[in-house]
Amino acid sequence: MEALIDRVFTVAEQQYTAMDTRLTEKTLPRTLSADGEFVPSNIYWWCSGFYPGSLWYIYEYTRKDAVKTLAEKNTLKLDSIQYVTRDHDVGFQLNCSYGNAFRLTGNEAYKQVLYQGAKSLSTRFNPAAGVIRSWDFVRKGCDWKFPVIIDNMMNLELLLSMSKAYADDSLQNIACTHANTTIQHHFRDDYSTYHLVDYDPETGAVRGKQTVQGFSDDSSWSRGQAWGLYGYTMCYRYTHDQKYLDMAEKIYNFIFNNPNLPEDLVPYWDFDAPNIPNEPRDASAAACTASALYELDGYRPGNHYKEIADKIMESLGSPAYRAEVGTNGNFILMHSVGSIPHGQEIDVPLNYADYYFLEALMRKRDLEK
């Protein structure tokens, strides 16, 4: 694993340094098109924080000033995100970029951006429903009033970290209420998760449950399971509330006892996809899962979480998933899936797959230390 970590970060530095030359002052990397063309995003795309976040991990490993300069430059592109109140992804955007920047530099200016972003995100909380609204739009054929997706568990880290940093209990109260409500309504009896739960904003009643980016409403979308595992493990880090740790373990058991999980532990895009084994894999779900498992191992050692995460890392670090230098649009991992039901980002690289892959490798290194 030590050799794998060094090899991956060597590749990552080359790929992500070259990727910067594809960008403008207002764009960040997103993916490749179906015909292999580089696809950038603007700063408001939900994934905009992952590229600067990955650069911060590469800097943390290499300690090279040139990488730090790129990380700072691309982080500062997202300054205006701190004032966004129209969606829930402020957590992803700021925590990955400014969060890692503050962690590694201690720069108070970064911390202030994070706090303002947390306050902006908190405006989307509805006390009657006990959750933070995810999307303001309504998809064709849906009549959502207050949709909440499992992805939102990841955005709670911004609230929890800033609650601790500024002794602002209101932020932690919102985050924990959201996490508790999600336990109550988002999960089936086997601890697979729906993607979306729609609430009545007046009464808090559940209006409907769907799996928008999965195979069907009753199927188990693999990245949704990863978001849940990671999200509840992270909630335990900040609160030490036993029910979050227990929830993470239950989600883990669903994933790793599932008969449709492949031998290399990189899941199909949905555990219930109809044409397994001839279905696309999702490296992003695998990377996020592995990162969560390294953290979970620190709280519950002796349960083989670290060994399973190692196996995932060995799979993702192999030529089957890791791209050669100069290929793959300068992304690190191949074979991720955005949303098959919407025909978007199918079997392509995704910047968040790279981010959680690098994060997992850093957590592995630190865990062994």
C-alpha positions, -999 to 999 in steps of 0.1 A, spaced: 0 0 0 29 24 7 42 19 -28 6 22 -42 1 55 -24 34 70 -37 27 58 -72 -8 73 -73 3 107 -59 31 108 -85 5 103 -112 -20 126 -96 5 155 -95 13 151 -132 -23 147 -142 -37 176 -121 -9 200 -129 -16 194 -166 -54 197 -161 -50 232 -149 -39 243 -184 -74 233 -196 -91 258 -173 -99 295 -174 -103 319 -145 -139 309 -142 -139 271 -150 -131 239 -132 -129 203 -143 -160 182 -145 -157 150 -167 -152 138 -203 -179 136 -229 -190 103 -244 -165 110 -273 -137 118 -249 -137 156 -250 -129 175 -218 -159 190 -201 -154 219 -177 -179 234 -153 -186 269 -140 -181 275 -103 -217 269 -94 -217 233 -106 -221 211 -75 -187 194 -81 -167 226 -84 -149 221 -51 -134 187 -58 -106 198 -81 -91 223 -57 -97 198 -29 -77 172 -47 -49 197 -53 -48 203 -16 -44 165 -9 -16 164 -36 1 193 -19 -3 176 15 15 146 2 42 162 -20 47 195 -1 55 212 -34 49 249 -36 39 248 -72 10 225 -63 0 247 -34 -1 277 -57 -25 258 -80 -46 248 -51 -49 283 -38 -57 297 -72 -85 272 -79 -99 275 -44 -102 313 -46 -124 308 -77 -151 297 -54 -152 327 -31 -187 338 -41 -201 303 -32 -202 314 5 -232 335 -3 -252 309 -22 -285 300 -6 -303 284 -36 -290 248 -32 -275 224 -7 -242 217 -24 -224 246 -7 -211 220 16 -195 200 -11 -182 231 -29 -166 248 1 -157 220 25 -136 202 -1 -118 234 -13 -117 260 15 -120 233 42 -88 215 31 -71 249 25 -78 260 61 -68 226 75 -34 228 58 -26 265 61 -45 277 92 -54 309 71 -83 326 90 -96 341 58 -104 306 46 -122 299 79 -143 330 75 -155 319 40 -164 285 55 -185 300 83 -204 323 59 -210 293 37 -223 273 66 -247 301 75 -259 303 39 -265 265 39 -284 267 72 -310 290 56 -323 259 37 -333 241 69 -371 237 76 -379 231 113 -413 215 105 -397 188 83 -365 187 103 -343 186 71 -323 208 48 -339 212 13 -318 198 -15 -332 209 -48 -354 240 -57 -362 226 -91 -389 200 -99 -382 173 -125 -408 166 -151 -435 143 -139 -427 150 -102 -446 173 -78 -420 177 -51 -426 203 -24 -395 198 -3 -371 173 -18 -342 159 2 -315 136 -12 -292 113 6 -262 133 -8 -271 160 16 -255 139 44 -222 149 30 -229 186 32 -235 184 70 -197 184 75 -196 221 67 -222 228 94 -206 206 120 -170 218 115 -181 255 116 -203 249 147 -172 236 164 -149 263 151 -172 292 161 -190 276 191 -223 281 171 -246 255 185 -273 264 160 -254 248 131 -248 215 149 -285 214 159 -295 218 123 -270 191 111 -280 166 138 -317 172 133 -313 165 95 -292 134 102 -318 121 127 -347 127 103 -328 110 75 -324 79 97 -361 79 103 -373 82 67 -346 76 41 -337 40 49 -354 7 42 -355 -22 66 -323 -36 51 -306 -2 54 -305 4 17 -314 40 11 -338 58 -11 -322 86 -31 -349 112 -24 -376 118 2 -401 145 -4 -416 163 26 -445 186 32 -429 218 44 -459 228 64 -464 196 84 -432 176 79 -451 146 66 -434 124 40 -451 128 6 -431 103 -14 -398 84 -18 -378 79 -50 -344 68 -63 -340 94 -89 -305 84 -101 -308 47 -96 -325 19 -115 -359 22 -99 -375 38 -68 -370 5 -49 -335 -1 -60 -302 6 -42 -282 32 -60 -245 25 -51 -233 60 -46 -263 68 -24 -251 39 -1 -216 55 -1 -230 89 8 -248 74 37 -219 54 50 -195 84 48 -221 109 61 -229 90 93 -193 81 100 -184 118 97 -214 128 120 -199 105 147 -166 123 144 -181 156 154 -208 145 179 -196 111 193 -233 101 192 -234 63 192 -265 61 169 -245 76 140 -217 50 144 -244 22 146 -260 36 114 -228 36 95 -222 -1 105 -257 -10 93 -251 6 59 -217 -11 57 -234 -45 63 -259 -39 35 -231 -30 10 -206 -58 19 -232 -86 23 -248 -78 -10 -246 -107 -34 -243 -83 -63 -211 -66 -50 -183 -77 -74 -152 -95 -62 -130 -64 -67 -154 -44 -45 -160 -17 -71 -198 -17 -72 -221 -16 -102 -238 17 -105 -269 2 -88 -270 -29 -67 -302 -39 -84 -293 -30 -120 -310 -55 -143 -281 -66 -164 -255 -74 -138 -227 -83 -145 -229 -64 -178 -236 -30 -161 -212 -1 -156 -192 1 -125 -190 33 -103 -155 40 -91 -167 71 -73 -189 50 -50 -160 27 -43 -136 56 -35 -161 73 -12 -168 40 6 -131 33 11 -125 67 25 -153 62 50 -141 28 60 -106 41 69 -122 66 93 -147 39 106 -117 16 114 -104 43 137 -136 42 157 -142 4 156 -109 -13 150 -108 -51 145 -138 -52 122 -118 -56 90 -129 -21 77 -93 -12 70 -85 -45 52 -116 -41 30 -107 -5 22 -72 -17 13 -87 -41 -12 -108 -13 -28 -78 9 -30 -58 -19 -47 -86 -23 -72 -88 14 -80 -51 18 -81 -47 -10 -107 -47 -4 -145 -83 -15 -146 -94 18 -131 -63 42 -128 -55 60 -160 -20 64 -174 -4 98 -173 -15 120 -203 -47 101 -208 -83 102 -195 -85 140 -198 -59 142 -170 -84 127 -145 -70 99 -123 -97 73 -122 -118 58 -151 -152 41 -149 -175 62 -129 -212 70 -134 -232 102 -129 -268 94 -137 -277 66 -161 -315 74 -160 -307 108 -173 -281 97 -198 -254 118 -181 -218 109 -174 -219 71 -180 -186 52 -177 -164 83 -176 -140 100 -151 -156 122 -125 -137 147 -103 -153 135 -71 -141 99 -77 -105 113 -78 -111 134 -47 -123 106 -25 -96 83 -39 -69 107 -29 -86 114 5 -88 76 11 -51 72 4 -42 100 28 -64 85 55 -47 51 49 -13 67 53 -23 86 85 -40 55 99 -9 35 96 12 62 112 
